[in-house]
């Protein structure tokens, strides 16, 4: 199985698949929820809850949706995907 790359988005809309615009809109929905919760919860606490939720859901996808045989390869791949996303956002002057 080819492991998915987060930035490989289809150019046109496909049922059940996020193109680049839809991907960013869905991400913005999670960010909006985080910003709302940040009114009462410190960002330094909140970001760990978001990371845990992402890890939990990614674990579910790996085990139950795509049925990964090699969990270490999945973890290494998804960790690299997160690092790439984090580097992109840290380099964003608008952030």
Secondary structure, DSSP 8 states (H G I E B T S, - for coil): -----TT---SS-BTTB--HHHHHHHHHHHHHHHHHHTTTS-HHHHHHHHHHHHHHHHHHIIIIIS--S-HHHHHHHHHHHHHHHHHHHHT-TT-
